[in-house]
């Protein structure tokens, strides 16, 4: 109905079903890849 005029993209990062972080706005591929890699390095388990 709003034709996406008032919507802002958001990227959510979950671990074990829990929200651990979010990014507001459009994200370039390389930034997302680095973000997920950094989050995986902080976890005892790898994010898949």
mmCIF file of the N, C-alpha and C atoms, coordinates in Angstrom:
data_MODEL
# 
_entry.id   MODEL 
# 
loop_
_atom_site.group_PDB 
_atom_site.id 
_atom_site.type_symbol 
_atom_site.label_atom_id 
_atom_site.label_alt_id 
_atom_site.label_comp_id 
_atom_site.label_asym_id 
_atom_site.label_entity_id 
_atom_site.label_seq_id 
_atom_site.pdbx_PDB_ins_code 
_atom_site.Cartn_x 
_atom_site.Cartn_y 
_atom_site.Cartn_z 
_atom_site.occupancy 
_atom_site.B_iso_or_equiv 
_atom_site.pdbx_formal_charge 
_atom_site.auth_seq_id 
_atom_site.auth_comp_id 
_atom_site.auth_asym_id 
_atom_site.auth_atom_id 
_atom_site.pdbx_PDB_model_num 
ATOM 1   N N  . UNK A 1 1  ? 0.811  -1.197  0.000  1.00 0.00 ? 1  UNK A N  1 
ATOM 2   C CA . UNK A 1 1  ? 0.000  0.000   0.000  1.00 0.00 ? 1  UNK A CA 1 
ATOM 3   C C  . UNK A 1 1  ? 0.863  1.273   0.000  1.00 0.00 ? 1  UNK A C  1 
ATOM 4   N N  . UNK A 1 2  ? 2.019  1.224   0.691  1.00 0.00 ? 2  UNK A N  1 
ATOM 5   C CA . UNK A 1 2  ? 2.889  2.403   0.723  1.00 0.00 ? 2  UNK A CA 1 
ATOM 6   C C  . UNK A 1 2  ? 3.855  2.429   -0.446 1.00 0.00 ? 2  UNK A C  1 
ATOM 7   N N  . UNK A 1 3  ? 3.894  1.338   -1.206 1.00 0.00 ? 3  UNK A N  1 
ATOM 8   C CA . UNK A 1 3  ? 4.766  1.217   -2.367 1.00 0.00 ? 3  UNK A CA 1 
ATOM 9   C C  . UNK A 1 3  ? 6.232  1.463   -2.004 1.00 0.00 ? 3  UNK A C  1 
ATOM 10  N N  . UNK A 1 4  ? 6.622  1.060   -0.785 1.00 0.00 ? 4  UNK A N  1 
ATOM 11  C CA . UNK A 1 4  ? 8.000  1.131   -0.296 1.00 0.00 ? 4  UNK A CA 1 
ATOM 12  C C  . UNK A 1 4  ? 8.551  2.547   -0.185 1.00 0.00 ? 4  UNK A C  1 
ATOM 13  N N  . UNK A 1 5  ? 7.703  3.542   -0.097 1.00 0.00 ? 5  UNK A N  1 
ATOM 14  C CA . UNK A 1 5  ? 8.181  4.912   0.030  1.00 0.00 ? 5  UNK A CA 1 
ATOM 15  C C  . UNK A 1 5  ? 8.630  5.242   1.449  1.00 0.00 ? 5  UNK A C  1 
ATOM 16  N N  . UNK A 1 6  ? 8.138  4.523   2.429  1.00 0.00 ? 6  UNK A N  1 
ATOM 17  C CA . UNK A 1 6  ? 8.498  4.835   3.815  1.00 0.00 ? 6  UNK A CA 1 
ATOM 18  C C  . UNK A 1 6  ? 9.160  3.651   4.510  1.00 0.00 ? 6  UNK A C  1 
ATOM 19  N N  . UNK A 1 7  ? 9.753  2.762   3.759  1.00 0.00 ? 7  UNK A N  1 
ATOM 20  C CA . UNK A 1 7  ? 10.370 1.577   4.337  1.00 0.00 ? 7  UNK A CA 1 
ATOM 21  C C  . UNK A 1 7  ? 11.882 1.673   4.255  1.00 0.00 ? 7  UNK A C  1 
ATOM 22  N N  . UNK A 1 8  ? 12.550 1.260   5.339  1.00 0.00 ? 8  UNK A N  1 
ATOM 23  C CA . UNK A 1 8  ? 14.003 1.276   5.412  1.00 0.00 ? 8  UNK A CA 1 
ATOM 24  C C  . UNK A 1 8  ? 14.470 -0.169  5.521  1.00 0.00 ? 8  UNK A C  1 
ATOM 25  N N  . UNK A 1 9  ? 15.406 -0.604  4.679  1.00 0.00 ? 9  UNK A N  1 
ATOM 26  C CA . UNK A 1 9  ? 15.879 -1.985  4.781  1.00 0.00 ? 9  UNK A CA 1 
ATOM 27  C C  . UNK A 1 9  ? 16.650 -2.204  6.086  1.00 0.00 ? 9  UNK A C  1 
ATOM 28  N N  . UNK A 1 10 ? 16.502 -3.388  6.647  1.00 0.00 ? 10 UNK A N  1 
ATOM 29  C CA . UNK A 1 10 ? 17.232 -3.763  7.851  1.00 0.00 ? 10 UNK A CA 1 
ATOM 30  C C  . UNK A 1 10 ? 17.753 -5.184  7.660  1.00 0.00 ? 10 UNK A C  1 
ATOM 31  N N  . UNK A 1 11 ? 18.979 -5.422  8.122  1.00 0.00 ? 11 UNK A N  1 
ATOM 32  C CA . UNK A 1 11 ? 19.573 -6.754  8.078  1.00 0.00 ? 11 UNK A CA 1 
ATOM 33  C C  . UNK A 1 11 ? 19.741 -7.215  9.510  1.00 0.00 ? 11 UNK A C  1 
ATOM 34  N N  . UNK A 1 12 ? 19.223 -8.397  9.811  1.00 0.00 ? 12 UNK A N  1 
ATOM 35  C CA . UNK A 1 12 ? 19.263 -8.943  11.165 1.00 0.00 ? 12 UNK A CA 1 
ATOM 36  C C  . UNK A 1 12 ? 20.215 -10.128 11.205 1.00 0.00 ? 12 UNK A C  1 
ATOM 37  N N  . UNK A 1 13 ? 21.020 -10.213 12.254 1.00 0.00 ? 13 UNK A N  1 
ATOM 38  C CA . UNK A 1 13 ? 21.947 -11.318 12.441 1.00 0.00 ? 13 UNK A CA 1 
ATOM 39  C C  . UNK A 1 13 ? 21.479 -12.118 13.654 1.00 0.00 ? 13 UNK A C  1 
ATOM 40  N N  . UNK A 1 14 ? 21.169 -13.386 13.433 1.00 0.00 ? 14 UNK A N  1 
ATOM 41  C CA . UNK A 1 14 ? 20.689 -14.268 14.490 1.00 0.00 ? 14 UNK A CA 1 
ATOM 42  C C  . UNK A 1 14 ? 21.730 -15.325 14.792 1.00 0.00 ? 14 UNK A C  1 
ATOM 43  N N  . UNK A 1 15 ? 21.792 -15.742 16.053 1.00 0.00 ? 15 UNK A N  1 
ATOM 44  C CA . UNK A 1 15 ? 22.617 -16.875 16.465 1.00 0.00 ? 15 UNK A CA 1 
ATOM 45  C C  . UNK A 1 15 ? 21.753 -17.730 17.393 1.00 0.00 ? 15 UNK A C  1 
ATOM 46  N N  . UNK A 1 16 ? 21.590 -18.997 17.041 1.00 0.00 ? 16 UNK A N  1 
ATOM 47  C CA . UNK A 1 16 ? 20.773 -19.923 17.831 1.00 0.00 ? 16 UNK A CA 1 
ATOM 48  C C  . UNK A 1 16 ? 19.365 -19.392 18.070 1.00 0.00 ? 16 UNK A C  1 
ATOM 49  N N  . UNK A 1 17 ? 18.809 -18.740 17.073 1.00 0.00 ? 17 UNK A N  1 
ATOM 50  C CA . UNK A 1 17 ? 17.448 -18.230 17.163 1.00 0.00 ? 17 UNK A CA 1 
ATOM 51  C C  . UNK A 1 17 ? 17.303 -16.923 17.920 1.00 0.00 ? 17 UNK A C  1 
ATOM 52  N N  . UNK A 1 18 ? 18.409 -16.343 18.349 1.00 0.00 ? 18 UNK A N  1 
ATOM 53  C CA . UNK A 1 18 ? 18.374 -15.083 19.100 1.00 0.00 ? 18 UNK A CA 1 
ATOM 54  C C  . UNK A 1 18 ? 18.991 -13.970 18.252 1.00 0.00 ? 18 UNK A C  1 
ATOM 55  N N  . UNK A 1 19 ? 18.360 -12.819 18.257 1.00 0.00 ? 19 UNK A N  1 
ATOM 56  C CA . UNK A 1 19 ? 18.896 -11.661 17.547 1.00 0.00 ? 19 UNK A CA 1 
ATOM 57  C C  . UNK A 1 19 ? 20.145 -11.173 18.269 1.00 0.00 ? 19 UNK A C  1 
ATOM 58  N N  . UNK A 1 20 ? 21.271 -11.100 17.558 1.00 0.00 ? 20 UNK A N  1 
ATOM 59  C CA . UNK A 1 20 ? 22.516 -10.647 18.179 1.00 0.00 ? 20 UNK A CA 1 
ATOM 60  C C  . UNK A 1 20 ? 22.942 -9.264  17.709 1.00 0.00 ? 20 UNK A C  1 
ATOM 61  N N  . UNK A 1 21 ? 22.501 -8.871  16.509 1.00 0.00 ? 21 UNK A N  1 
ATOM 62  C CA . UNK A 1 21 ? 22.868 -7.555  15.995 1.00 0.00 ? 21 UNK A CA 1 
ATOM 63  C C  . UNK A 1 21 ? 21.991 -7.214  14.810 1.00 0.00 ? 21 UNK A C  1 
ATOM 64  N N  . UNK A 1 22 ? 21.902 -5.916  14.512 1.00 0.00 ? 22 UNK A N  1 
ATOM 65  C CA . UNK A 1 22 ? 21.139 -5.489  13.330 1.00 0.00 ? 22 UNK A CA 1 
ATOM 66  C C  . UNK A 1 22 ? 21.836 -4.308  12.681 1.00 0.00 ? 22 UNK A C  1 
ATOM 67  N N  . UNK A 1 23 ? 21.598 -4.186  11.398 1.00 0.00 ? 23 UNK A N  1 
ATOM 68  C CA . UNK A 1 23 ? 22.135 -3.067  10.617 1.00 0.00 ? 23 UNK A CA 1 
ATOM 69  C C  . UNK A 1 23 ? 20.966 -2.413  9.888  1.00 0.00 ? 23 UNK A C  1 
ATOM 70  N N  . UNK A 1 24 ? 20.884 -1.117  10.008 1.00 0.00 ? 24 UNK A N  1 
ATOM 71  C CA . UNK A 1 24 ? 19.812 -0.362  9.386  1.00 0.00 ? 24 UNK A CA 1 
ATOM 72  C C  . UNK A 1 24 ? 20.314 0.251   8.089  1.00 0.00 ? 24 UNK A C  1 
ATOM 73  N N  . UNK A 1 25 ? 19.513 0.169   7.049  1.00 0.00 ? 25 UNK A N  1 
ATOM 74  C CA . UNK A 1 25 ? 19.875 0.735   5.759  1.00 0.00 ? 25 UNK A CA 1 
ATOM 75  C C  . UNK A 1 25 ? 20.468 -0.308  4.833  1.00 0.00 ? 25 UNK A C  1 
ATOM 76  N N  . UNK A 1 26 ? 20.617 0.068   3.599  1.00 0.00 ? 26 UNK A N  1 
ATOM 77  C CA . UNK A 1 26 ? 21.193 -0.841  2.604  1.00 0.00 ? 26 UNK A CA 1 
ATOM 78  C C  . UNK A 1 26 ? 22.650 -1.118  2.957  1.00 0.00 ? 26 UNK A C  1 
ATOM 79  N N  . UNK A 1 27 ? 23.066 -2.377  2.779  1.00 0.00 ? 27 UNK A N  1 
ATOM 80  C CA . UNK A 1 27 ? 24.421 -2.792  3.116  1.00 0.00 ? 27 UNK A CA 1 
ATOM 81  C C  . UNK A 1 27 ? 25.090 -3.404  1.887  1.00 0.00 ? 27 UNK A C  1 
ATOM 82  N N  . UNK A 1 28 ? 26.303 -2.979  1.577  1.00 0.00 ? 28 UNK A N  1 
ATOM 83  C CA . UNK A 1 28 ? 27.014 -3.604  0.462  1.00 0.00 ? 28 UNK A CA 1 
ATOM 84  C C  . UNK A 1 28 ? 27.464 -5.018  0.843  1.00 0.00 ? 28 UNK A C  1 
ATOM 85  N N  . UNK A 1 29 ? 27.603 -5.870  -0.141 1.00 0.00 ? 29 UNK A N  1 
ATOM 86  C CA . UNK A 1 29 ? 27.973 -7.270  0.070  1.00 0.00 ? 29 UNK A CA 1 
ATOM 87  C C  . UNK A 1 29 ? 29.234 -7.412  0.915  1.00 0.00 ? 29 UNK A C  1 
ATOM 88  N N  . UNK A 1 30 ? 30.286 -6.674  0.579  1.00 0.00 ? 30 UNK A N  1 
ATOM 89  C CA . UNK A 1 30 ? 31.557 -6.810  1.298  1.00 0.00 ? 30 UNK A CA 1 
ATOM 90  C C  . UNK A 1 30 ? 31.411 -6.452  2.776  1.00 0.00 ? 30 UNK A C  1 
ATOM 91  N N  . UNK A 1 31 ? 30.642 -5.415  3.078  1.00 0.00 ? 31 UNK A N  1 
ATOM 92  C CA . UNK A 1 31 ? 30.430 -5.020  4.475  1.00 0.00 ? 31 UNK A CA 1 
ATOM 93  C C  . UNK A 1 31 ? 29.668 -6.106  5.230  1.00 0.00 ? 31 UNK A C  1 
ATOM 94  N N  . UNK A 1 32 ? 28.670 -6.699  4.596  1.00 0.00 ? 32 UNK A N  1 
ATOM 95  C CA . UNK A 1 32 ? 27.919 -7.782  5.235  1.00 0.00 ? 32 UNK A CA 1 
ATOM 96  C C  . UNK A 1 32 ? 28.805 -9.001  5.467  1.00 0.00 ? 32 UNK A C  1 
ATOM 97  N N  . UNK A 1 33 ? 29.634 -9.334  4.498  1.00 0.00 ? 33 UNK A N  1 
ATOM 98  C CA . UNK A 1 33 ? 30.524 -10.485 4.641  1.00 0.00 ? 33 UNK A CA 1 
ATOM 99  C C  . UNK A 1 33 ? 31.476 -10.292 5.812  1.00 0.00 ? 33 UNK A C  1 
ATOM 100 N N  . UNK A 1 34 ? 32.079 -9.113  5.921  1.00 0.00 ? 34 UNK A N  1 
ATOM 101 C CA . UNK A 1 34 ? 32.989 -8.825  7.027  1.00 0.00 ? 34 UNK A CA 1 
ATOM 102 C C  . UNK A 1 34 ? 32.260 -8.839  8.369  1.00 0.00 ? 34 UNK A C  1 
ATOM 103 N N  . UNK A 1 35 ? 31.042 -8.329  8.395  1.00 0.00 ? 35 UNK A N  1 
ATOM 104 C CA . UNK A 1 35 ? 30.229 -8.294  9.609  1.00 0.00 ? 35 UNK A CA 1 
ATOM 105 C C  . UNK A 1 35 ? 29.960 -9.717  10.108 1.00 0.00 ? 35 UNK A C  1 
ATOM 106 N N  . UNK A 1 36 ? 29.550 -10.601 9.211  1.00 0.00 ? 36 UNK A N  1 
ATOM 107 C CA . UNK A 1 36 ? 29.260 -11.987 9.590  1.00 0.00 ? 36 UNK A CA 1 
ATOM 108 C C  . UNK A 1 36 ? 30.545 -12.710 9.994  1.00 0.00 ? 36 UNK A C  1 
ATOM 109 N N  . UNK A 1 37 ? 31.629 -12.484 9.285  1.00 0.00 ? 37 UNK A N  1 
ATOM 110 C CA . UNK A 1 37 ? 32.905 -13.109 9.648  1.00 0.00 ? 37 UNK A CA 1 
ATOM 111 C C  . UNK A 1 37 ? 33.355 -12.665 11.038 1.00 0.00 ? 37 UNK A C  1 
ATOM 112 N N  . UNK A 1 38 ? 33.203 -11.393 11.358 1.00 0.00 ? 38 UNK A N  1 
ATOM 113 C CA . UNK A 1 38 ? 33.593 -10.886 12.676 1.00 0.00 ? 38 UNK A CA 1 
ATOM 114 C C  . UNK A 1 38 ? 32.712 -11.494 13.768 1.00 0.00 ? 38 UNK A C  1 
ATOM 115 N N  . UNK A 1 39 ? 31.436 -11.615 13.499 1.00 0.00 ? 39 UNK A N  1 
ATOM 116 C CA . UNK A 1 39 ? 30.526 -12.219 14.475 1.00 0.00 ? 39 UNK A CA 1 
ATOM 117 C C  . UNK A 1 39 ? 30.861 -13.687 14.683 1.00 0.00 ? 39 UNK A C  1 
ATOM 118 N N  . UNK A 1 40 ? 31.222 -14.389 13.628 1.00 0.00 ? 40 UNK A N  1 
ATOM 119 C CA . UNK A 1 40 ? 31.583 -15.799 13.730 1.00 0.00 ? 40 UNK A CA 1 
ATOM 120 C C  . UNK A 1 40 ? 32.867 -15.966 14.533 1.00 0.00 ? 40 UNK A C  1 
ATOM 121 N N  . UNK A 1 41 ? 33.803 -15.041 14.401 1.00 0.00 ? 41 UNK A N  1 
ATOM 122 C CA . UNK A 1 41 ? 35.061 -15.127 15.128 1.00 0.00 ? 41 UNK A CA 1 
ATOM 123 C C  . UNK A 1 41 ? 34.859 -14.916 16.633 1.00 0.00 ? 41 UNK A C  1 
ATOM 124 N N  . UNK A 1 42 ? 33.806 -14.205 17.016 1.00 0.00 ? 42 UNK A N  1 
ATOM 125 C CA . UNK A 1 42 ? 33.520 -13.949 18.424 1.00 0.00 ? 42 UNK A CA 1 
ATOM 126 C C  . UNK A 1 42 ? 32.771 -15.093 19.075 1.00 0.00 ? 42 UNK A C  1 
ATOM 127 N N  . UNK A 1 43 ? 32.275 -16.015 18.284 1.00 0.00 ? 43 UNK A N  1 
ATOM 128 C CA . UNK A 1 43 ? 31.460 -17.114 18.775 1.00 0.00 ? 43 UNK A CA 1 
ATOM 129 C C  . UNK A 1 43 ? 32.279 -18.389 18.842 1.00 0.00 ? 43 UNK A C  1 
ATOM 130 N N  . UNK A 1 44 ? 32.021 -19.227 19.864 1.00 0.00 ? 44 UNK A N  1 
ATOM 131 C CA . UNK A 1 44 ? 32.705 -20.525 19.887 1.00 0.00 ? 44 UNK A CA 1 
ATOM 132 C C  . UNK A 1 44 ? 32.240 -21.452 18.771 1.00 0.00 ? 44 UNK A C  1 
ATOM 133 N N  . UNK A 1 45 ? 31.061 -21.169 18.219 1.00 0.00 ? 45 UNK A N  1 
ATOM 134 C CA . UNK A 1 45 ? 30.522 -21.934 17.093 1.00 0.00 ? 45 UNK A CA 1 
ATOM 135 C C  . UNK A 1 45 ? 30.572 -21.077 15.846 1.00 0.00 ? 45 UNK A C  1 
ATOM 136 N N  . UNK A 1 46 ? 30.760 -21.704 14.719 1.00 0.00 ? 46 UNK A N  1 
ATOM 137 C CA . UNK A 1 46 ? 30.735 -20.977 13.441 1.00 0.00 ? 46 UNK A CA 1 
ATOM 138 C C  . UNK A 1 46 ? 29.292 -20.695 13.064 1.00 0.00 ? 46 UNK A C  1 
ATOM 139 N N  . UNK A 1 47 ? 29.073 -19.565 12.447 1.00 0.00 ? 47 UNK A N  1 
ATOM 140 C CA . UNK A 1 47 ? 27.745 -19.220 11.922 1.00 0.00 ? 47 UNK A CA 1 
ATOM 141 C C  . UNK A 1 47 ? 27.630 -19.832 10.549 1.00 0.00 ? 47 UNK A C  1 
ATOM 142 N N  . UNK A 1 48 ? 26.557 -20.547 10.296 1.00 0.00 ? 48 UNK A N  1 
ATOM 143 C CA . UNK A 1 48 ? 26.377 -21.145 8.969  1.00 0.00 ? 48 UNK A CA 1 
ATOM 144 C C  . UNK A 1 48 ? 25.123 -20.640 8.334  1.00 0.00 ? 48 UNK A C  1 
# 
